[in-house]
């Protein structure tokens, strides 16, 4: 994982909060944030282990779908968004 994803996963586990997953519409998986498709899925971390520093294994469970309203680049180039949950 890139450091931004380790930080995000740590915050999600600490706060027991979900994170969002979207397909990439354009751009790359690494480096600066890619442009996401406008619809994604919430996910929660179920199980995790870090046998080696910097290598995180997680089991994520999908949840509700959401639509992106607005995006911004947060700390460490992590893409953040304001979303609305879909039925």
Backbone torsions as a table, in degrees:
resi	resn	phi	psi	omega
1	UNK	NA	146.1	169.6
2	UNK	-71.5	157.5	-177.7
3	UNK	-56.5	-37.2	-179.1
4	UNK	-60.7	-34.5	-180.0
5	UNK	-78.6	-33.5	174.0
6	UNK	-62.8	-44.2	178.6
7	UNK	-62.5	-43.7	179.3
8	UNK	-62.5	-45.8	-179.5
9	UNK	-63.0	-41.2	178.7
10	UNK	-62.0	-43.1	178.9
11	UNK	-65.0	-41.2	179.3
12	UNK	-64.3	-41.5	-180.0
13	UNK	-69.4	-39.7	-179.9
14	UNK	-63.8	-45.1	-175.8
15	UNK	-93.1	-1.7	-174.8
16	UNK	51.6	48.0	-178.0
17	UNK	-115.8	155.6	179.9
18	UNK	-82.2	170.4	170.9
19	UNK	-131.0	165.4	-177.8
20	UNK	-104.7	145.8	176.8
21	UNK	-124.4	128.7	176.1
22	UNK	-133.8	148.9	169.8
23	UNK	-66.0	152.4	177.0
24	UNK	-83.4	124.4	176.9
25	UNK	-83.7	-39.2	175.7
26	UNK	-158.6	153.2	-178.2
27	UNK	106.5	-167.8	-175.8
28	UNK	-117.7	161.4	179.1
29	UNK	-70.4	-28.0	-177.4
30	UNK	-116.9	164.5	-179.7
31	UNK	85.1	-140.8	-179.0
32	UNK	-68.3	155.9	-175.3
33	UNK	-59.0	139.2	176.0
34	UNK	-84.3	166.6	174.6
35	UNK	-86.6	122.6	-178.1
36	UNK	-86.8	157.0	167.3
37	UNK	-63.7	154.8	-173.9
38	UNK	-74.8	-10.5	179.7
39	UNK	-120.6	135.9	-179.9
40	UNK	-141.9	-170.5	-178.0
41	UNK	-129.6	135.9	171.3
42	UNK	-72.3	147.7	177.9
43	UNK	-139.8	145.5	175.4
44	UNK	-120.0	149.2	179.7
45	UNK	-86.0	120.3	179.4
46	UNK	-88.3	-71.0	180.0
47	UNK	-115.2	153.3	177.4
48	UNK	-154.1	157.3	172.8
49	UNK	-155.8	149.5	177.8
50	UNK	-131.8	86.2	-179.2
51	UNK	-69.2	-29.3	-177.9
52	UNK	-132.9	138.1	-178.7
53	UNK	-54.5	127.1	178.2
54	UNK	87.9	-5.7	177.3
55	UNK	-116.1	106.5	-174.4
56	UNK	-108.8	126.7	174.5
57	UNK	-106.2	124.8	178.9
58	UNK	-128.9	154.9	167.4
59	UNK	-113.6	118.8	-178.8
60	UNK	-110.4	143.1	179.0
61	UNK	-114.8	126.8	-179.9
62	UNK	-70.9	151.9	-179.6
63	UNK	-132.1	-135.9	-176.2
64	UNK	-74.0	152.2	175.1
65	UNK	-82.4	154.7	177.0
66	UNK	-139.4	161.2	174.6
67	UNK	-116.0	133.0	-180.0
68	UNK	-76.1	129.6	176.5
69	UNK	-96.2	-43.6	-175.8
70	UNK	-154.3	143.4	176.5
71	UNK	-120.0	157.9	175.9
72	UNK	-152.7	157.1	177.7
73	UNK	-97.5	121.4	-178.9
74	UNK	-96.0	-163.0	-178.8
75	UNK	-58.0	138.2	176.8
76	UNK	67.6	22.7	-178.9
77	UNK	66.2	24.1	176.6
78	UNK	-80.0	126.6	179.4
79	UNK	-75.5	126.9	178.3
80	UNK	-118.3	156.0	-176.7
81	UNK	-148.0	152.0	165.5
82	UNK	-94.7	129.2	-175.0
83	UNK	-130.1	161.8	168.9
84	UNK	-120.2	134.6	179.2
85	UNK	-72.6	143.9	179.6
86	UNK	-102.6	150.9	178.9
87	UNK	-65.3	NA	NA
